Amino acid sequence: MQRIKRYFWGAAAAVAAAAGFTDPTWAADSIKIGEINSYTGLPAFTIPYRNGWELAVEEVNAKGGLLGGRQIEVISRDDGGKPGDAVRIANELVTSEGVDVLAGTFFSHVGLAVSDFAAHNQVLFVAAEPLTDAITWEEGNRYTFRLRPSTYMQAAMLVEEAAKLPAKRWATVAPNYEYGQSAVAIFKELLQAKRPDVEFVGEQWPALGKIDAGSTVQALAASQPDAIFNVTFGADLSSFVREGSLRGLFEDRAVVSLLTGEPEYLDPLKGEAPEGWIVTGYPWDQIDTPEHNAFIDAYQERFDDYPRLGSVVGYTTFKAIAAAIEKAGSTDTEALVDAMEGLTVSSPFGEIEFRTIDHQATMGAYVGKIALEDGRGVMTDWRYADGADYLPPDAVVAERRPE
Amino acid sequence: MAFYVAQFLSGLSQAASLFLVAAGLSIIFGVTRIVNFAHGSFYMLGAYLAYMMADMWSGAVGFWGAILLSALTVGLLGVAMEVLLLRRLYRSPELFQLLATFGVVLVVQDVALAIWGPEDLLGPRAPGLDGVVRIFGLPFPQYELFLIVLGPAVLGLLWLTFHRTRWGTLVRAATQDREMTAALGVNQTWLFTSVLFLGSALAGLGGALQIPREAVNLQMDINIVVEAFVVVVVGGMGSVTGAFLAALLIGQLQAFGILIFPGITLVLVFLVMAVVLVVRPYGLLGRAPATARGESHALEPPLYPAGRGLQFAGLALIVALIALPAVLGDYALVVLTEVLILALFAASLHFIMGPGGMISFGHAAYFGLGAYGAALLVEHFDAGMVTGLVVAPLAAGVGALLFGWFCVRLSGVYLAMLTLAFAQIVWSVAFQWYSVTGGDNGILGVWPAAWASPKWVFYYLTLVLCTGGVLLLRRIIFAPFGYALRAGRDSPLRSDAIGLDVTRYQWLAFTLAGTFAGLAGGLYAYAKGSVFPTLLDIPISVDGLVMVLLGGVQTLSGPIVGAAVFHGLETEMVRYTDYWRLLLGLTIILLVLVFPQGIVGALQSRLGARFSPRLREQVAR
């Protein structure tokens, strides 16, 4: 048995080495950051994200590292999309690898599991991508910060546009899990506050990844809405768009859609991108600011590919961590948390701040319309919606976030 | 009116695409009795191959040629899987091939990612069928109409094949009675290979036909395979017409169900399956299997109490486990704690699968109920850890008592699928009942009491409870209850004749297994600090099956070894490579080929004599 086992481990190690595993050989006094994300669960989003943080780390290290010459060393792991595995990995990174900071995660439940681990073990955790409001509000804690604009913020950005539309009868379609449900709830609440004359006449909740697009489109059409709020994304979105265009669901109807302008979700639609949809997203090829130009040049030179939104998120997350370490002047957790509160960072989207009140970053998103250009979807008439403008008043936040 | 017609047609087209996949699965299972997890992977490969070929060649000929060619290619891949892998495992314990196909699933996931990249791929629309027709004024896609016609056409072709060709007759004969077919001199090897070809080609065709409807993506395999199984089981295993009816039923219920309960999509297929199986234990058109002759799979060797050698080995293991915290770091203890918890989980699953003879595809339900039992007490009643750990097995036990009553009335794969249905229903309750369970955001803050917080203390606590649980299960197996249970498994008729109430023994065993799984779940909740619906979900059930089968379902220590090997491999491989699924899949395939009885099963038949004098006698005989 022992012999056989050893044989397997040997074989496993050999294949692992062939598959590109490299042993990082850094100086002993490097600053270690533990990174966890769903690389196998959601590669379309997480691989550009990894490129982003690799670029950030290389830039910091090339400039001589942090705290007077200490290099950043990232230990990155795949959580396979399972919260239990993410907690075990967090354990490993903290107790066995001795990392100073945890970062990453995509899925909301994985992010929440790691944030609870961080609070319990008093480690700084910078959540990169999970969208759930709970991570900074209901389940918020001292040790967790979040970069991406939350579900609330992105829905609020779209409500602003939706309220300008003449539409009074609205229908919603969203994947049947927390993200979809809270997006719809927030959208309804905020829109009705701005437009009391609006009514919601239909809703559809396809299971994530299993949309029966034909029936869903037909059912939405039957409720005869003036406008539709869409939260589906990924493969569900392409089926929905294709079936909806075929069956004329989008004719003479406004559609307001979360995340659809992000290259991760827009690009796979190619020539079938739904023209006229009002979306949040990232028009990477049109932003002309010094910060973004510097980022995109560096990114394209390094990876020979264009950045996705995930790339910006990964890049900014690690720039923020680096800034916090410099500001704190040490890697002591309590000092780092104090430094993160109110920290301002220069991101490709401009300056952002990690709010003291709820640890949410004020990173925003671009709101615009989808148009077709050379057989692919692009965003037009877009503007940058600064995240700071789409958060509720402090009193509301204080009520939702435990002390 | 027009709307209902359109909705009905949408339901029909959904049913047609479901049927194509399910038909292949049903044929494969009917003849070979293989629970083929890789069927979804073949479906996904069909879609990717069709996308790739349709992208290379344009026009109508290119598109339809791509569909057909990808179906044929996938069929050949199915043949390759049969010849290289499954053929070597036909003498293994029942269900063992499932483990091999699970390895194939993992390999295909990473291979598809490596070849086609992470992004969703939206294929072309079907040339000639890319418009709509107006039905009572409502636009309806031509391609969906094509699918509606194609479904019954394929059913008709299959029916003709099975009833008008010699090959079809042989397939039906083998579906009904494999041994008799073999006894009549039919070449089974050839029959199995050709059936794998047809079944896989149908899966590939089903996937290929999806490219005008949805973007090809890496989750297609997981998303379809469970639903395909449901259709097959609801229809009756091995009955293609039944699969067609089941697909129709599910397609229509889905199309009209979302009008009344839009949230129902999550659980609808499992509700249908639970109802159908409770009312009709062999599905809509399935038949009770031919009278069991006992040789349908090799009779299990009897179990013996541990001999002196094994007792010493077990004692040495426990002593080693007690001594380990002195030398191991915190992280190693965390992993070891997980291994202990999973070992108890696997042992509880083995208890019903091995001695009980009841396969469960839904054991996660009891693991998760235990975890939720503990977590809900913490969340809503501020309960301490000890209370939580007492309630965890009780909560799971009550769940198992309730669901078990329905499940033990069934047998074989039907029983397994009913356990899956109940597990998915529990999952959807945990997933949707926000006010109580927190939905998919779960319950946080389920940490051990202060005294048990150090990693080594929690490790010892787990060690005591899990070792105790495993030993207790072992004790029960060698108690009169355990003998009665095994008697019921080996010969229900004789057991009945000597006055054993087989169903009642099975029900009790099911409840006991659920209780121990619940204890494991409770420990897991405190080890992780948070509880999510994923603990009730299919991957946990599959992990349990993999551990039991990998270790050896016909042995008592198999599940423990299986848990250690599987969890150890997974946690280690994730650390070293992005392609850990490929590596894990290949390792499982290799292990399956080297140890066709499971690891412990194979070792026992080679070295077993040294451990058990009675086994030695038997071997000598």
Interface residues (C-beta under 8 A of the other chain):
Chain A: M1 I4 F8 A11 A12 A13 V15 A16 A19 G20 F21 Y39 T40 P43 A44 I47 R77 D78 G80 K82 P83 G84 D85 V87 R88 I89 N91 E92 T95 S96 S108 H109 L112 A113 S115 D116 F117 H120 T132 A134 E139 N176 Y177 E178 Q181 E203 Q204 W205 P206 A207 G209 K210 D212 A213 G214 S215 T216 Q218 A219 A222 G234 A235 S238 S239 R242 E243 L246 R247 G248 E264 D267 P268 L269 K270 E272
Chain B: F3 A6 Q7 S10 G11 S13 Q14 Q109 D110 L113 P118 E119 D120 L121 L122 R125 G131 V132 L138 P139 F140 P141 E144 P212 R213 E214 A215 N217 L218 Q219 M220 N223 E227 Q254 A255 I258 L259 P262 G263 T265 L266 G329 D330 Y331 A332 V334 V335 E338 F431 Q432 Y434 G439 D440 N441 G442 L444 G445 W447 K455 Y524 K528 G529 S530 F532 T534 L535 P539 L569 T571 E572 M573 V574 R575 Y576 T577 D578 Y579 W580 R581 L582 L583 L586 T587 L590 L591 V594 I599 L603
